[in-house]
Protein backbone atom coordinates (compact mmCIF):
# COMPACT_ATOMS: atom_id res chain seq x y z
CA UNK A 1 0.00 0.00 0.00
CA UNK A 2 1.48 3.33 -1.03
CA UNK A 3 1.45 5.98 1.69
CA UNK A 4 1.13 9.71 1.10
CA UNK A 5 1.09 12.73 3.39
CA UNK A 6 -2.03 14.89 3.47
CA UNK A 7 -0.19 17.31 1.17
CA UNK A 8 0.20 14.51 -1.37
CA UNK A 9 3.90 13.81 -0.82
CA UNK A 10 4.85 10.16 -1.25
CA UNK A 11 6.09 8.78 2.06
CA UNK A 12 6.71 5.13 1.26
CA UNK A 13 4.85 1.84 1.24
CA UNK A 14 3.34 -0.48 3.83
CA UNK A 15 2.81 -4.22 3.39
CA UNK A 16 -0.97 -4.65 3.39
CA UNK A 17 -0.77 -7.99 5.21
CA UNK A 18 1.82 -7.42 7.91
CA UNK A 19 1.54 -3.66 8.27
CA UNK A 20 5.33 -3.43 8.14
CA UNK A 21 7.01 -0.62 6.21
CA UNK A 22 8.46 -2.00 2.98
CA UNK A 23 9.69 1.37 1.71
CA UNK A 24 9.88 4.33 4.03
CA UNK A 25 10.90 7.88 3.19
CA UNK A 26 13.90 9.34 5.00
CA UNK A 27 11.79 12.21 6.30
CA UNK A 28 9.76 9.75 8.35
CA UNK A 29 12.87 7.93 9.58
CA UNK A 30 14.23 11.28 10.75
CA UNK A 31 11.01 11.98 12.62
CA UNK A 32 10.20 15.04 10.51
CA UNK A 33 6.76 13.72 9.57
CA UNK A 34 4.31 13.20 12.41
CA UNK A 35 2.24 10.03 12.47
CA UNK A 36 -1.00 12.01 12.16
CA UNK A 37 0.23 13.46 8.86
CA UNK A 38 0.37 10.01 7.30
CA UNK A 39 -2.51 9.29 4.94
CA UNK A 40 -2.88 5.70 3.77
CA UNK A 41 -5.57 6.31 1.19
CA UNK A 42 -8.29 4.73 3.29
CA UNK A 43 -11.49 6.73 3.61
CA UNK A 44 -11.53 8.79 6.77
CA UNK A 45 -14.42 10.65 8.34
CA UNK A 46 -14.32 14.03 10.03
CA UNK A 47 -12.66 17.31 9.17
CA UNK A 48 -9.30 17.38 7.46
N, CA, C and O atoms as a GROMACS GRO file, in nm:
protein
  192
    1UNK      N    1   0.084  -0.117   0.000
    1UNK     CA    2   0.000   0.000   0.000
    1UNK      C    3   0.089   0.124   0.000
    1UNK      O    4   0.174   0.140   0.088
    2UNK      N    5   0.070   0.210  -0.098
    2UNK     CA    6   0.148   0.333  -0.103
    2UNK      C    7   0.094   0.430   0.002
    2UNK      O    8  -0.026   0.436   0.026
    3UNK      N    9   0.184   0.505   0.064
    3UNK     CA   10   0.145   0.598   0.170
    3UNK      C   11   0.185   0.739   0.130
    3UNK      O   12   0.298   0.764   0.086
    4UNK      N   13   0.090   0.832   0.146
    4UNK     CA   14   0.113   0.971   0.110
    4UNK      C   15   0.078   1.060   0.229
    4UNK      O   16  -0.008   1.026   0.310
    5UNK      N   17   0.146   1.175   0.237
    5UNK     CA   18   0.109   1.273   0.339
    5UNK      C   19  -0.018   1.343   0.292
    5UNK      O   20  -0.058   1.330   0.177
    6UNK      N   21  -0.081   1.417   0.382
    6UNK     CA   22  -0.203   1.489   0.347
    6UNK      C   23  -0.178   1.590   0.236
    6UNK      O   24  -0.271   1.627   0.164
    7UNK      N   25  -0.054   1.636   0.223
    7UNK     CA   26  -0.019   1.731   0.117
    7UNK      C   27   0.009   1.660  -0.016
    7UNK      O   28   0.036   1.725  -0.116
    8UNK      N   29   0.002   1.527  -0.015
    8UNK     CA   30   0.020   1.451  -0.137
    8UNK      C   31   0.162   1.402  -0.162
    8UNK      O   32   0.190   1.345  -0.267
    9UNK      N   33   0.252   1.425  -0.067
    9UNK     CA   34   0.390   1.381  -0.082
    9UNK      C   35   0.399   1.231  -0.055
    9UNK      O   36   0.342   1.181   0.042
   10UNK      N   37   0.471   1.160  -0.143
   10UNK     CA   38   0.485   1.015  -0.125
   10UNK      C   39   0.578   0.988  -0.008
   10UNK      O   40   0.689   1.039  -0.002
   11UNK      N   41   0.531   0.906   0.086
   11UNK     CA   42   0.609   0.878   0.206
   11UNK      C   43   0.674   0.741   0.204
   11UNK      O   44   0.776   0.720   0.270
   12UNK      N   45   0.616   0.648   0.129
   12UNK     CA   46   0.671   0.513   0.126
   12UNK      C   47   0.562   0.413   0.099
   12UNK      O   48   0.460   0.446   0.038
   13UNK      N   49   0.582   0.290   0.146
   13UNK     CA   50   0.485   0.184   0.124
   13UNK      C   51   0.477   0.093   0.245
   13UNK      O   52   0.577   0.068   0.313
   14UNK      N   53   0.357   0.045   0.272
   14UNK     CA   54   0.334  -0.048   0.383
   14UNK      C   55   0.281  -0.179   0.327
   14UNK      O   56   0.196  -0.179   0.238
   15UNK      N   57   0.332  -0.290   0.379
   15UNK     CA   58   0.281  -0.422   0.339
   15UNK      C   59   0.138  -0.435   0.391
   15UNK      O   60   0.114  -0.424   0.511
   16UNK      N   61   0.044  -0.459   0.301
   16UNK     CA   62  -0.097  -0.465   0.338
   16UNK      C   63  -0.132  -0.579   0.432
   16UNK      O   64  -0.234  -0.574   0.499
   17UNK      N   65  -0.049  -0.683   0.437
   17UNK     CA   66  -0.077  -0.799   0.521
   17UNK      C   67  -0.016  -0.783   0.660
   17UNK      O   68  -0.083  -0.801   0.761
   18UNK      N   69   0.112  -0.748   0.664
   18UNK     CA   70   0.182  -0.742   0.791
   18UNK      C   71   0.177  -0.605   0.856
   18UNK      O   72   0.196  -0.592   0.977
   19UNK      N   73   0.153  -0.501   0.774
   19UNK     CA   74   0.154  -0.366   0.827
   19UNK      C   75   0.294  -0.310   0.845
   19UNK      O   76   0.312  -0.200   0.896
   20UNK      N   77   0.394  -0.388   0.802
   20UNK     CA   78   0.533  -0.343   0.814
   20UNK      C   79   0.567  -0.249   0.699
   20UNK      O   80   0.516  -0.264   0.588
   21UNK      N   81   0.654  -0.151   0.727
   21UNK     CA   82   0.701  -0.062   0.621
   21UNK      C   83   0.790  -0.140   0.527
   21UNK      O   84   0.885  -0.205   0.571
   22UNK      N   85   0.761  -0.135   0.396
   22UNK     CA   86   0.846  -0.200   0.298
   22UNK      C   87   0.934  -0.096   0.229
   22UNK      O   88   1.039  -0.131   0.175
   23UNK      N   89   0.892   0.029   0.231
   23UNK     CA   90   0.969   0.137   0.171
   23UNK      C   91   0.930   0.263   0.245
   23UNK      O   92   0.815   0.308   0.237
   24UNK      N   93   1.024   0.321   0.318
   24UNK     CA   94   0.988   0.433   0.403
   24UNK      C   95   1.078   0.552   0.372
   24UNK      O   96   1.200   0.540   0.365
   25UNK      N   97   1.015   0.667   0.353
   25UNK     CA   98   1.090   0.788   0.319
   25UNK      C   99   1.181   0.831   0.434
   25UNK      O  100   1.149   0.811   0.551
   26UNK      N  101   1.294   0.890   0.399
   26UNK     CA  102   1.390   0.934   0.500
   26UNK      C  103   1.330   1.037   0.594
   26UNK      O  104   1.368   1.044   0.711
   27UNK      N  105   1.237   1.118   0.545
   27UNK     CA  106   1.179   1.221   0.630
   27UNK      C  107   1.104   1.159   0.747
   27UNK      O  108   1.100   1.217   0.856
   28UNK      N  109   1.045   1.041   0.725
   28UNK     CA  110   0.976   0.975   0.835
   28UNK      C  111   1.079   0.914   0.930
   28UNK      O  112   1.064   0.924   1.052
   29UNK      N  113   1.182   0.853   0.876
   29UNK     CA  114   1.287   0.793   0.958
   29UNK      C  115   1.350   0.898   1.050
   29UNK      O  116   1.385   0.869   1.164
   30UNK      N  117   1.363   1.020   0.998
   30UNK     CA  118   1.423   1.128   1.075
   30UNK      C  119   1.324   1.192   1.172
   30UNK      O  120   1.361   1.282   1.248
   31UNK      N  121   1.200   1.146   1.170
   31UNK     CA  122   1.101   1.198   1.262
   31UNK      C  123   1.046   1.334   1.222
   31UNK      O  124   0.988   1.404   1.304
   32UNK      N  125   1.065   1.372   1.096
   32UNK     CA  126   1.020   1.504   1.051
   32UNK      C  127   0.872   1.502   1.010
   32UNK      O  128   0.811   1.608   0.994
   33UNK      N  129   0.817   1.384   0.993
   33UNK     CA  130   0.676   1.372   0.957
   33UNK      C  131   0.604   1.306   1.073
   33UNK      O  132   0.638   1.195   1.113
   34UNK      N  133   0.505   1.375   1.127
   34UNK     CA  134   0.432   1.320   1.241
   34UNK      C  135   0.338   1.210   1.194
   34UNK      O  136   0.294   1.210   1.079
   35UNK      N  137   0.309   1.117   1.282
   35UNK     CA  138   0.224   1.003   1.248
   35UNK      C  139   0.087   1.049   1.198
   35UNK      O  140   0.029   0.986   1.109
   36UNK      N  141   0.034   1.157   1.256
   36UNK     CA  142  -0.100   1.201   1.216
   36UNK      C  143  -0.100   1.270   1.080
   36UNK      O  144  -0.207   1.305   1.029
   37UNK      N  145   0.016   1.290   1.021
   37UNK     CA  146   0.023   1.346   0.887
   37UNK      C  147   0.014   1.237   0.781
   37UNK      O  148  -0.013   1.264   0.664
   38UNK      N  149   0.037   1.113   0.824
   38UNK     CA  150   0.037   1.001   0.730
   38UNK      C  151  -0.105   0.969   0.685
   38UNK      O  152  -0.196   0.954   0.766
   39UNK      N  153  -0.122   0.959   0.554
   39UNK     CA  154  -0.251   0.929   0.494
   39UNK      C  155  -0.233   0.802   0.412
   39UNK      O  156  -0.151   0.799   0.321
   40UNK      N  157  -0.308   0.698   0.443
   40UNK     CA  158  -0.288   0.570   0.377
   40UNK      C  159  -0.382   0.548   0.259
   40UNK      O  160  -0.376   0.443   0.194
   41UNK      N  161  -0.467   0.645   0.231
   41UNK     CA  162  -0.557   0.631   0.119
   41UNK      C  163  -0.689   0.569   0.158
   41UNK      O  164  -0.780   0.560   0.076
   42UNK      N  165  -0.701   0.525   0.283
   42UNK     CA  166  -0.829   0.473   0.329
   42UNK      C  167  -0.924   0.590   0.355
   42UNK      O  168  -0.879   0.700   0.389
   43UNK      N  169  -1.051   0.567   0.339
   43UNK     CA  170  -1.149   0.673   0.361
   43UNK      C  171  -1.155   0.706   0.509
   43UNK      O  172  -1.169   0.618   0.594
   44UNK      N  173  -1.145   0.836   0.538
   44UNK     CA  174  -1.153   0.879   0.677
   44UNK      C  175  -1.271   0.974   0.692
   44UNK      O  176  -1.307   1.044   0.598
   45UNK      N  177  -1.330   0.975   0.809
   45UNK     CA  178  -1.442   1.065   0.834
   45UNK      C  179  -1.396   1.179   0.922
   45UNK      O  180  -1.294   1.168   0.991
   46UNK      N  181  -1.470   1.289   0.921
   46UNK     CA  182  -1.432   1.404   1.004
   46UNK      C  183  -1.364   1.510   0.921
   46UNK      O  184  -1.344   1.494   0.801
   47UNK      N  185  -1.328   1.619   0.987
   47UNK     CA  186  -1.266   1.731   0.917
   47UNK      C  187  -1.119   1.701   0.889
   47UNK      O  188  -1.055   1.624   0.961
   48UNK      N  189  -1.069   1.761   0.785
   48UNK     CA  190  -0.930   1.738   0.746
   48UNK      C  191  -0.836   1.824   0.830
   48UNK      O  192  -0.714   1.819   0.812
   0.00000   0.00000   0.00000
